[in-house]
Structure formats: C-alpha cells, structure tokens
Amino acid sequence: MHQAWEEWCCTALQDPQSKVFTIASNIPNLVFLNLSMNPLGGTELEPSMAEDFSRVQRLVLINTHVSWNTVHTLTQRMPELEELFLCLNGYNTVSESQASCSSLHLLQMTENRLQEWAEVRKLGLMYPSLHTLVLANNSLGSVDDNQETLQQLFPNLRTINLNNSGLSKWEDIGRLNFFPKLEEVKAMGIPLLQLYNNQERRDLLLAQLPSVLVLNGSAVSDGEREDAERFFIRYFQDCPGQELPERYHFLVSKYGQLAPLADVDLTPRCTIVDVRWGDRVEAVSLHLEQTVGDLKKQLKALLQFTTNGIRLFYINREMCSVVGPEEMKCGSRALHSYGIQDGDEILVVPRVKGRCSSSNF
C-alpha cells in the first residue's frame, strides 16, 4: 500500500530531544520537519538518533539556537534534504562540516550575526549545490573572494539575498557577477545606496549586474537595462578617474561617451493677451496648454459675464490686417495650436441667435 509523505511541526516541547526522536521514529516517511522555537541550544544529537530523518527534504530550525554540530549531524543523514532554514539562531560564525551536503538547494540564514565573508565561504564548501542563498539582515560588510573562488564555491547559485547587509562599495556589487549562474539579486537597505532615491538605486544596481534577470523582486526588461546603463554612464562621467567604478569603462566602450540629458522645462507655457469685451479691456495671463473650453470658463469667472453664450475670436496683431479674426470654435482645441503670442488679442462677443459670425466685424 502506498504511504503518504508526512509533514510534522513541533513547537515549544519541554524535552525537545527525547520527544522529537520518539515521534520521528514512528513517521518513517517524514519529509518536512519544523522544529522552530524549540530551545535546542544545549542539544547534542547522537548520530544514531538522526537516522529516522533520512527522508526529510525540508528542515526548519528557526530560532532554536541549535549548534552547528547538531546541524551537521542532521544534514549528513538527510541525503534528500533540499531546503534548510537557520534564521534567528544568533550565529556569528559558521562551523565547517567534515562532509558536504550536495542535495541542498536552498539555505536561509536571515537575522543572524555574520559579518565576515569568510564565514559565507564555508557555506559554499559545505553546500556546493546551492541555488538560493538568503543572508538578509546580517552585517556582512563585503564580498571578498575573487572570480575563480566564487565560481568554485557557488557554481550553481542563481539567487542571493543581501537585504540590509553592510555592503558599502561598488566593488562588492561587481563581484556578484562572479557567480556564474546568478539570475536574481536582492540588495535593498545597504549603506552603499542610502544617498540615492529609489529609481537611482535600481538603475545603478542594474547597470552593475548585466546577467541578473530579477532585481529586488522585479523582472528586468531589455529596455530598462539599457536605460539603466546609460544612466550609469551619465551619473559617473564627471567623477575623477580614480573614483570611477570598473563597470563604467565597459559601458563607455559599449555606448560611447554620452551627452548630458537636456534639461527640459515642462512648466505650462503662459502668455499675456488683451481680452476685449465691449469697451472693456483686460490683460489676462493664459496657460497655453489649456483648451478653448477652459478659456471660456476662465473668462466667464474673471469678467463676470451675465450672458450664458459667448464666442471667442483670436486676433493676431501682426497678421490681423491680412487674415482677420479667427473664431475659436472647438472647445477641445489647445490654445498653443493658435500660435498665440504676447500682445495678441482675444475678442469676446455675446452669442446672438440668427446672426453669422462675420456680422460682428
């Protein structure tokens, strides 16, 4: 008879070691074991006791303060283990194991106290098949290994999470390119990017990571990558040579030296015209992006017309003797399309039924 795979979650046991292994011995197909929040800091596991966990594929030891010796005892007897969670265990160092765990694909070590990259290097030696490495909320200050070392230690790594780490140099971001299969990076909340706004942070990171397909949880398009790389060139092009990131020179060879972007003023254009209403003349400032309909509303409010219907005529003072007034009939037409200049005139007349527009002149 087929036996279903089992999952088991155990929290806050009074006697963690004895109860865990007594129960586990009766669950031979156990594949998911969650011992989070159990005080395992003083537990030293006998190798014989770990044999009952041989089918486990996912092991969660969050906030247990379990020793590295116990972690190694477990992982060495879990040949099918794929995911290991060691968050909130207070680790400031990594103890090496005598044997590697080649089945492990995901390791999460969020909220520990790792500071030196040398400790991360040990993880590569112990877990050579890692696809995902989560080191968020550790105080790692740098990525210190060279390309050859990182390629050997993490040949299959596709995702790395360095959120809220201590990275402060562009060289550390550049070294992430040494992971040969890296596709996804998370690097939010790092000191290096504190002075930039959100868009600048994304552009500057993306320009440094040419093989990354997902950055901080968002997919990267080809157009976004090109825009980011061009931004990177313009951002650093006025820096002294010794301060230029190495990536800058490669991008300049790709795109050439780029001219600074034009400073385009998108403020709505205005002009001053004379608005004539009978014998009354008012100098009025017009926003040329507004429409004829908008202008009628503005003039009704400004001049306090009592009549409901008005007609507007544009008079170009330089050309009026040639073309005459032009009625502004279309309410949705933008004012800038008339070519209105300072000193031109807008004539306002009441709308009279039964009379054509030309009879007013």
Buried (B, 14 or more C-beta within 10 A) or exposed (E): EEEEEBBBEBEEBEEBBEEBBEBBEEBEEBBBBBBBBBBBEEBEBEEEBBEBBEBBBBBBBBBBBBBBEBBBBBBBBBEEBBBBBBBBBEBEBBEBBEEBBEBBBBBBBBBBEBBBBEBBBBBBEBBBBBBBBBBBBBEBBBBBBEEEEBBEBBBBBBBBBBBBBBBBBBBBBBBBBBBBEBBBBBBBBBEBBEEBEEEBBBBBBBBBBEEBBBBBEEEBEEEBBEBBBBBBBEBBBEEEEEEBBEBBEEBBEEEEEBEEEEEEEEEEEEBEBBBBBEEEEBEBEBBBBBBBEBBBEBBBEEBEBEEEEBBBBBBBEEEBEEEEBBBBEEEEBBBBEBEBEEEBBBBBBBEEEEEEEEEBE
